[in-house]
C-alpha cells in the first residue's frame, strides 16, 4: 500500500470512529438528574453455596438443541481461541468440553438439587447486578415473522426484499490499525472514496439499488417488511404456497432508531400502551404518515435465501425460547446462561395477555442486535407463530441474569 493510500485509509477510519462515538456507543451511564451517576451494571462470581435454584419452565429437548448449536460454533474455532469475562480467561476448547458434559448430564433427567450441585462443580457462576442489587436486566423479545410474497412484482406485491448490494463494503478498523476498534463497519465506494451507505429513506424513495441489488421476492405489506428488518430472519409464503426461508445478510451500517420512541415523543401513542401490536395498529390507521414514520429508522437490512431456520450472529440455527441476543462485545459468545423474569400467558379466545407469570430457564448466547447494548439488555428469541409474535411485541420485563463459564 502506498503512503498516499495508507494516509487516505487512516483518515477514513478516523472519520468512521468519530461518527461511531458521536452516535452514542459509550457504555458508561449518563448522570442522573441529581448529578450523581447511577450505579453501573456489573457481574460478580458467586460462591458455590450461593448458586441459585436452577428451575427451568421448559423440557430439556430444546435446551439440548440449543447446546448443540453452540457446540457447532465452538468446534469451528481454533481450540486455543481465548475469551474473557472480567478477570476470567478461558478457551474455546474449555467451553466445548464443559457444554458437552453438561449436555450428557441433562439427558439423565437430573433432580433440581443434582443439577445445582453439578453446575456448582463445573461452572463459574456470575450474577449480573447493579450496585449489588440483583435483577437489573431488561428482557425484550423477537420472533420469526411470516410474510406473503411473490417472485415477480405484481398486484399487491410491490415492496422489494433485497439481497446484499454489490457496492456494499464491510471492514474492521482494527484490520488497518492495531489500536483501532474491532467493530465491523459498513460503507460504499463513491469513486475512490469510502462513504456511508444509503439510508432507508433514500433506498425506499429512489432507484439507488437498481444496478447493485436484486429483489429476492416482493411482499404485499411494507409494515411486515419493516418488522422483518428488525427481526432479522423470517419466512415468506409465496403465491404458489411454497415457503422460503429468509436470513439476514448485511445492513447499511446506520444505527437503529426506534419508531416506538418517536411515536411516544410525538404524542401518537402513550408510553404505557406501546407494543409492537399498537405500532402496527397506528400505522394501519394512518397510512399517509407511514412512510415518514418508517423513515425515522435509517437502518436498512439486506437478506439472503437459505435452507434451515433463523440463524444468529454465530452462524448457527437459533432455538425458540432457548437462544438469546446479548451484547457480544461484553458477553462471551455461545455460553450458557440462566434467565429469571416474567412471561405473558395468553387468553385462548383472543390475542390479549391474560396475565404475566414468573419463569426461569437455561438459555444460550447465540445472537446480537443493534438495540441490545450494554450488560443490562437481553433479547429472547421466541420462535414463530401467534404466541411468539405477541410475546415478542409485549415483552419489556425486568429480571435476573446468571452467566455460566467453564472452571
N, C-alpha and C positions, 0 to 999 in steps of 0.2 A: 504494500500500500504506500503510495507516495505521500510526502509530507502535506501536500495540498489537500488530499482527500482525507488524511488522518485528522487534520485540524477541522475539516468540514464535519466529519462524523462526531468529533468531540463537541462541537458547537451544537449539533442536532441533539445529541444526548443530553447536554446541559439544559436545553430548552424543554425537552420532554420531562426531565427531572423536576425543573421548576414548575412546570404545569401540573405535574402529579402532586407536588407539595401544596400548590395553591388550591387543588381540588379537595384538600382535606384528608389526606392519607395518614394523618398523625394518629397515634394510638393513645396519647395522653388525653385525659378527660378535661373538658373546658371548666373554668372556675364556676362555682355556683353563684347565685345572686348575692349571697352573703360575702363573697370574695374568697371563700375557702374552697379549695378544690375537693370534690368528693373522693372518698377512699377508692383506690383503684382495685380492679378485679385481679386476683392472683390465684395461684394454685399451690397448695401445701400437701406434702406427703403425710398420709395418716399412719399412725402405728397400727399394728395388726389387730389389736383389741378394739380399735375404733372403726374398722371396716364396716360399712352399713349392711343392713339386711339386703340381700340381692334378690328381691322379688322380681318376677317377670310376668307380665299380663298376657303374653303370647306363648304358643308352644315353641319348641326348640327347632322345628323343621326349617322355618325361615331364618332363624339365627344361624343354623348350620350353613345355609346357602350364602348368607352374608359373609360368614367367616371364610368360606371357600373363595369368595371373590377377593377378599383381602389377601388370602394366601397366594392367589394368582398374581396379584400386584407385587408382593414381596419376592416371589420366585423369579420375576423378571429382572430384579435388581441385583447388582453385584453383592455377594454375601457380606462383604466388609463395609458396604454403604452405611454411613452413620447418621443417626437422628439425635436431636437433643430436645429436652423439655426442662427448662430451668437449668439446674446443675447436673441433671442426669443425662448421660450419653449412652446410646445403645445401638446395636447394628441391625440391619435388615434381617440377618440370619437369626438373631435372637428373637425378633418379632415372629418370624416364620415358625420357629421351634415352639414357642410358648402358645401361639394360636393353634398349631397342630395338636398339641397336647390338650388344650382346652376343648377343642372340637371333639376329640376322642372321649374326654371326660363327660361332657354334657350328653353324649349319646348313651351313657349309662343311666340317664334319668335320675340324677342325684337329688337328695333331700336338700332343703334350704340350708341347713347347718353344714352339710358336707360341701356344698357349693361355696359357701362363705369361707370355710377353712381352706379349701383348695386354692381359691383366689388369693387369700392372705399369704399362702406359702409361695406362690409362683409369680405374683404381680406386685409391683409398687403401685399403691392406690393413692391418687391425688384427688383432693376435693377442691373444687373451684369456689371461691368465696370473695366477698367484697368487705374489706375491713374486718375480716374474721367472722362475718355473718354469712352462713351458707344460704344458697338459693337465689343468687342474683341473675341467673341466666334467663334471657328472653327466648322462648321457644316459638317459632313460627313453623309453617309447613308449605310444602309444594307437592304437586301431583302430576300425573300423566294425562294431558288433555287429548280428546278425540275431536278432530276437525273433519268437515266434509270438503272433498276436493275433486279436482279433475286434472288430467294431464294436459288438457287444452284450455285456453282462455275462451270460455263460452258461457252464455246465460248468466247465472248469478256468480259464477266462479271468475272473479275479476281481481283477486288480491294475491299477488305472487309470493311464493315461499322460495327464496333464492338460495342457490348454492354459494360456496365461497368465491368471491370475485378474484379474478386473476391478478389484479393490481394491488391486492391487499398484502402488506408486508408485516411480519411479526419479528421481533428481535428482543433480546435482553441486553440492557446497557452493560451488564457485567461481562458480556462477551467481548467488549471493547475496552473496558476499564475495570481494573481489579477491585476498586473500592466503590464501584457504581452499583445501583440496585439490581437485584436479580429478578424482579418482577417483569413478566413479559409485557411488551408494549406493542402498539399497533399503529401503522401509518400507511401511506401510499406514496408512490413516486410520481412527482409532478415535474417532468423534465429530469433534471439531475438533483432535485431537492426532495427530501423526505418531509411530508406534511401530514397533519392529522387526517383520518379518514372522514368521509362524508357523514353527516348527522342523519338521524331518522327523517327529519323534515325534508332534507334535501333529497334523500333516496326516494321518499314516497311522493314527492311533488315534481320531480324532474326525471330525465332519462339518463342519469349519470351511470347507471349499471348496464345500459343497453349493450355495450361491447365487452363487458368484463364478467358478467354473471348471467346464468340462465335459471329461470324458474324450474324448480323440481316439480311442483304442482301449483295450481291456482285454487284458492279456497274461497268459500262463499261469505265469510264473516270476518271483517277487519278486527273486531274486538277479540274473537277467538285467536286470530293470528298474533295480536299484540300479547295476549297472555301466554301463547306458545313461546314467544321471545323471552318472557320472564321465566317460564318453567324450564326451558332448555331442551326438552325432548317431548315427543308426542306421537300420536298415531293419526294417520289420515285415511278416512274411509272414502274410496273412490266411487265414482258413479256406477262402476261395474260391480260393486260390492266387495272388491278386493281391499285389503288393509295393507298399508305400508308403514314402516317404522321410520321416524324422522329423528335424527340425532343432531346435537349441537356440533358445528364445525368450526366457527370462529365468530368474533364480534367486530364491530367497528372501533372498539377500544375506548369509546367515550363512556364516561361514568353513568351509572344507573341513577335516574331520578324518579322518585315515587310520584305517580299521578294521584295516589291517595292523599299524600301530603298536600298537593296543590288543591285538591277538591275540598279538603278541610280548611286550608288557609283562605280560600276564596269564598267560604261560606256555603258551598254547594251541598256538602254532606257533613253532618255533625260528627265530631270525633268518636262519640260513643256508638254511632251507627255504622262506622266504616268497616266494611268487609269486602272481599272480592265480589260477592254477590250484589252488594249495594252499589259498587262501582259499575258493574255490568248494567244494573237497572238504570242508573243515571245516564250512562252513555246511550242506552236504548231509547230513553225518553227524550234525549236532547241530541239527535243525530247531527244537527247543524254545528254543535260545539265539539263533536267527537274528534275531527282531525286536529284541531288546535290543542285539545287536552292530551291526546296521544303523543303529539309532538313535544310535550313538556319533558318526556323521557327521550333524550337524544341517542341513547344506546340502541343499536340495531344488531340483530343476530342472524347469522347465516347457517345453513343446515346441510346435512348430507343424508342420503337414503342408505340404510344399512339394516342387516338382519339383526334379530335379537331385541331385547328390551332396552330401556333407557340406560345410558352409560354415564357414569360420574366422571369427575376430573382425573381419576386414577386409571381411566380406560378399562374399567371393569363394570359389569352389569349391576345396577342398583337393585336392592331387595326392599319391597314395600314394608314400611314400618320398622325396618332394621338399618337402613342406610341413612346417614345424616350428612348435612353440609356444615362445615366449620371453616374458620379462617385457617387456611393451610400454611400461612406464614407463622402461626403461633402454635398450632396443634400438630403433632406428628401424623402423617397420612396413614390410613389403613388400620389404625389401632382401635382396640376395644374400649367402650365407654358404657356408663350406666346413666340413664336419664330418669329424673323424677319430676313429674309435672301433673297437669290435668289434660284430659282428652274429652272431646264432645261425644255425647250419646244422642242419637237422632230419634225423633218421633217417627215411627214406622209409616205413619199416614201422611207425612209432609216432609219438607226439606228443613224443618226447624230443628234447632238444637233443643232437646228436651232438658238436659242437664249436663253439668261438667263433672267428671269423675277422676279422682286421683289415680295415677298409674305409674309404674316403674318398669323399665325394661333395658336389656342389653342392646347396644347399637354399635355400629362401626363407622368411623370417619372416612367416608368414601367420595365426598363431593365438596364443591365450593360454590359460592355465589357472590355476585357483586355487592349485595346488600348485607352479606354475612361477614362483618368485620369486627375484630376485637374478640376477647376471650368470653364476653358475655352474650354471644349470639349463636344459636343453633337452629338449623332448618331441618325439619323431619320430612323425609320422602314418604308420602302416604300411599303411593301407587296410583292405580286408575279406578274409575267408577264413581258412583254418586257420593259414597261416604268420603272417599279421598278428596274429591273436589270441595265438598263442604268443610271438611276438617282443615284442609289447606287454607281455605278462604277465611275461616273463623279463628284459627289458632293464633293467639297472641298471649301466651301464658308464661308466667314466671315459674322457675323451678330450680332443682339442684342438678349438679353435673359432677360425675366422677370419671377420671381417666385411669386406665389400667395399662401399665407399661412393664416390660419384662424386667425381672430382677437380674 
